[in-house]
């Protein structure tokens, strides 16, 4: 047991040594950690209620009192950006979790069993990939409503095909390996082989995809909210952009700061994805 823990620790340290060689990826990880801390500590970072109106201070430019200015209702933009990070990150992580989970299951079944199961799954995958994803999400949200959980589920269940294709490709290679053949000869069941033996060895590309899916989910929610199809009962960065549309010319700060936060978050997750790609690349282990 001690030897196993030591081995895992060594692998993590080796992974970190390779990851930190990519400085932009380290910077992206730092920004993501900061955003998560801001979301978790929102109640302690601002004294302003993000929903409280103060018409005596509406459309005030950035100042020492309001660092990011105020909106058309006199609400502090900084506090709304801080609280908006909670729902925005929730959408990103939750939708990505659904996407990755569905993609792993579908890709694993297609790659391992092949035959008619693979044909059915891949035809479904191709059907989803033919239709532009965002317009499909837009249509479904317009029909079923834009509550925050509807948005999370819809983004999650419409963006899994890319993950499924990657997992399938990994399974096609790994299922021919010696350790899989040995498990079959030992009488291990198919589903145990899939989930206990092959999936752990196929997680490298999936881990990279996860960071990219979080970024794309944040963008999808922001796009829906900007078009007025988001959940008006929650503050998100996309909702802040939607609310600021009519006042962009006279209060640039109402739109620029939420927009910058979306840009920063998406860029950071993509940088982390690049760093993970480098760190998980087997060729780099030989250096």
C-alpha positions in Angstrom: 0.0 0.0 0.0 2.8 2.4 0.9 4.6 1.5 -2.3 1.5 2.2 -4.3 1.0 5.6 -2.7 4.7 6.5 -3.3 4.3 5.6 -6.9 1.2 7.7 -7.3 3.0 10.6 -5.6 5.9 10.3 -8.0 3.6 10.2 -11.0 1.9 13.4 -9.8 5.2 15.1 -9.2 6.4 14.0 -12.6 3.2 15.3 -14.2 3.6 18.7 -12.4 7.2 19.0 -13.6 6.1 18.6 -17.2 3.1 20.8 -16.8 4.9 23.7 -15.2 7.3 23.9 -18.2 4.4 25.5 -20.1 4.3 28.9 -18.4 1.0 30.2 -20.0 -0.7 27.0 -18.8 0.5 27.7 -15.3 -0.8 31.2 -15.6 -4.2 29.9 -16.8 -4.3 27.5 -13.9 -3.6 30.3 -11.5 -6.4 32.4 -13.0 -8.9 29.5 -12.7 -8.0 28.9 -9.1 -8.5 32.6 -8.4 -11.9 32.6 -10.1 -13.0 29.6 -8.1 -11.9 31.3 -4.9 -13.8 34.5 -5.9 -16.9 32.4 -6.5 -16.6 30.6 -3.2 -15.9 33.7 -1.2 -18.3 36.1 -3.0 -20.1 36.9 0.2 -16.9 38.2 1.8 -15.5 40.1 -1.2 -18.1 42.8 -1.6 -20.5 44.6 0.7 -23.0 45.4 -2.1 -26.1 43.4 -2.8 -25.9 42.4 -6.5 -29.7 42.8 -6.8 -30.2 46.0 -4.8 -31.1 49.0 -6.9 -29.9 52.6 -6.1 -31.3 55.0 -8.7 -29.4 57.9 -7.2 -26.2 56.3 -8.4 -27.2 54.8 -11.7 -24.7 54.6 -14.6 -21.8 55.9 -12.5 -18.4 55.4 -14.1 -15.7 53.4 -12.3 -14.5 55.2 -9.1 -13.1 54.4 -5.7 -16.6 53.8 -4.4 -17.6 51.5 -7.3 -14.5 50.0 -8.9 -16.4 48.8 -12.0 -19.1 51.5 -12.0 -22.8 51.0 -11.7 -25.5 49.8 -14.1 -28.8 51.4 -15.2 -30.4 50.5 -11.8 -27.5 51.8 -9.8 -26.3 48.3 -8.9 -22.6 47.8 -8.3 -21.1 46.1 -11.4 -18.2 44.6 -9.4 -20.5 42.8 -7.0 -22.6 41.5 -9.9 -19.4 40.3 -11.7 -18.3 38.5 -8.5 -21.6 36.8 -7.8 -22.0 36.1 -11.5 -18.9 34.0 -11.4 -20.7 31.4 -9.3 -23.4 30.6 -11.8 -21.1 31.0 -14.8 -18.6 28.5 -13.4 -21.3 26.2 -12.2 -22.7 26.0 -15.8 -19.2 25.5 -17.1 -18.2 22.6 -14.8 -21.7 20.9 -14.6 -22.3 21.0 -18.3 -18.8 19.7 -19.0 -19.3 16.9 -16.5 -22.5 15.8 -18.3 -20.7 16.0 -21.7 -17.7 14.0 -20.6 -19.8 11.4 -18.8 -22.1 10.8 -21.8 -19.2 10.9 -24.2 -17.1 8.3 -22.2 -20.0 5.9 -22.0 -21.0 6.2 -25.6 -17.5 6.1 -26.9 -16.5 3.2 -24.7 -19.5 1.1 -25.8 -18.9 1.8 -29.5 -15.1 1.2 -29.3 -15.2 -2.0 -27.2 -18.2 -3.9 -28.6 -18.1 -2.7 -32.3 -20.6 -4.2 -34.7 -24.2 -3.0 -34.6 -23.7 -1.1 -31.3 -20.9 0.9 -32.8 -22.9 1.6 -36.0 -25.9 2.9 -34.0 -23.8 5.0 -31.7 -21.7 6.5 -34.4 -24.7 7.3 -36.6 -26.2 9.2 -33.6 -22.9 10.9 -33.1 -22.8 12.0 -36.7 -26.3 13.3 -36.5 -25.4 15.6 -33.6 -22.2 16.7 -35.4 -24.0 17.6 -38.6 -26.3 20.1 -36.9 -24.5 23.3 -35.7 -24.3 22.7 -31.9 -25.1 26.3 -30.8 -28.2 26.5 -33.0 -29.4 23.2 -31.7 -28.9 24.4 -28.1 -30.7 27.7 -29.1 -33.7 25.8 -30.5 -34.0 23.4 -27.5 -33.7 26.3 -24.9 -36.3 28.3 -26.9 -38.7 25.3 -26.6 -38.0 24.1 -23.0 -37.1 27.4 -21.4 -33.8 28.9 -20.2 -33.7 28.0 -16.5 -30.2 27.5 -15.3 -30.6 23.7 -15.0 -32.2 23.4 -18.4 -29.2 25.3 -19.8 -26.7 23.0 -18.1 -28.5 19.8 -19.2 -29.1 21.0 -22.8 -25.5 22.1 -23.2 -24.3 18.8 -21.7 -26.4 16.4 -23.8 -25.7 18.2 -27.1 -21.9 18.5 -27.0 -20.8 14.9 -26.1 -20.1 13.6 -29.7 -16.6 15.0 -29.9 -15.7 13.2 -26.6 -17.3 10.0 -27.8 -15.2 9.9 -30.9 -12.0 10.5 -29.0 -12.9 7.7 -26.4 -13.9 5.4 -29.2 -10.5 5.9 -31.0 -8.7 5.1 -27.7 -10.7 2.0 -27.1 -10.1 0.7 -30.6 -6.4 0.8 -29.8 -6.4 -0.3 -26.1 -8.8 -3.2 -26.4 -6.1 -5.1 -28.4 -3.4 -4.6 -25.7 -2.0 -7.5 -23.7 -3.5 -6.5 -20.4 -7.0 -6.6 -21.9 -6.4 -10.0 -23.4 -5.1 -11.2 -20.0 -8.2 -9.9 -18.2 -10.5 -11.7 -20.7 -8.5 -15.0 -20.2 -8.9 -14.6 -16.5 -12.7 -14.5 -16.9 -13.2 -10.8 -16.1 -16.5 -9.4 -17.4 -16.8 -6.9 -20.2 -18.1 -4.0 -18.2 -15.4 -4.5 -15.5 -12.8 -4.5 -18.3 -14.2 -1.3 -19.7 -14.5 0.6 -16.5 -11.7 -0.8 -14.5 -9.0 -1.5 -17.1 -9.5 0.4 -20.3 -11.1 3.7 -19.3 -8.3 4.6 -16.7 -5.8 4.2 -19.6 -7.9 6.3 -22.0 -8.3 9.3 -19.7 -5.4 11.4 -20.9 -7.2 12.9 -23.9 -10.5 13.1 -21.9 -8.8 15.2 -19.2 -7.6 17.6 -21.9 -11.1 17.7 -23.4 -12.7 18.5 -20.1 -10.9 21.8 -19.7 -12.0 22.7 -23.3 -15.6 21.7 -22.6 -15.7 23.9 -19.6 -14.6 26.9 -21.7 -17.1 26.1 -24.5 -19.9 25.7 -22.0 -19.2 29.1 -20.5 -19.3 30.6 -24.0 -22.5 28.8 -24.8 -24.2 30.1 -21.7 -23.0 33.6 -22.4 -24.3 33.4 -25.9 -27.7 32.2 -24.8 -27.9 34.9 -22.1 -26.8 37.6 -24.5 -29.6 36.7 -26.8 -32.1 36.9 -23.9 -32.6 33.1 -23.5 -30.8 32.7 -20.2 -32.2 32.5 -16.7 -33.2 36.0 -15.6 -33.4 34.8 -12.0 -29.6 34.4 -11.7 -26.7 36.7 -12.2 -24.2 35.4 -14.9 -21.6 37.2 -16.9 -23.7 36.6 -20.0 -26.8 38.1 -18.3 -24.7 41.2 -17.5 -23.9 41.6 -21.1 -27.5 41.2 -22.1 -28.6 43.8 -19.6 -25.9 46.2 -20.7 -26.8 46.2 -24.5 -29.0 49.3 -24.4 -26.4 51.3 -22.5 -23.1 50.4 -24.1 -22.5 53.8 -25.6 -23.1 55.7 -22.4 -21.8 53.2 -19.9 -19.1 51.1 -21.5 -18.1 49.7 -18.1 -21.4 47.7 -17.8 -20.4 45.5 -20.7 -16.6 45.6 -20.8 -15.9 44.1 -17.4 -18.3 41.1 -17.8 -16.9 40.6 -21.3 -13.4 40.7 -20.0 -14.2 38.1 -17.4 -15.7 35.7 -20.0 -12.6 36.2 -22.2 -10.2 35.6 -19.3 -12.0 32.5 -18.1 -12.3 30.9 -21.6 -8.6 31.8 -22.4 -7.4 30.3 -19.1 -9.3 27.0 -19.6 -7.8 26.8 -23.1 -4.3 27.5 -21.8 -4.8 24.8 -19.2 -5.9 22.4 -22.0 -2.7 23.1 -23.9 -0.6 22.5 -20.8 -2.4 19.2 -20.1 -1.8 18.2 -23.7 2.0 18.8 -23.2 2.1 17.1 -19.8 0.2 14.0 -20.8 2.1 13.6 -24.1 4.0 10.3 -23.8 6.8 11.6 -25.9 7.6 14.2 -23.3 8.2 11.6 -20.7 11.4 10.5 -22.5 13.0 13.9 -22.1 
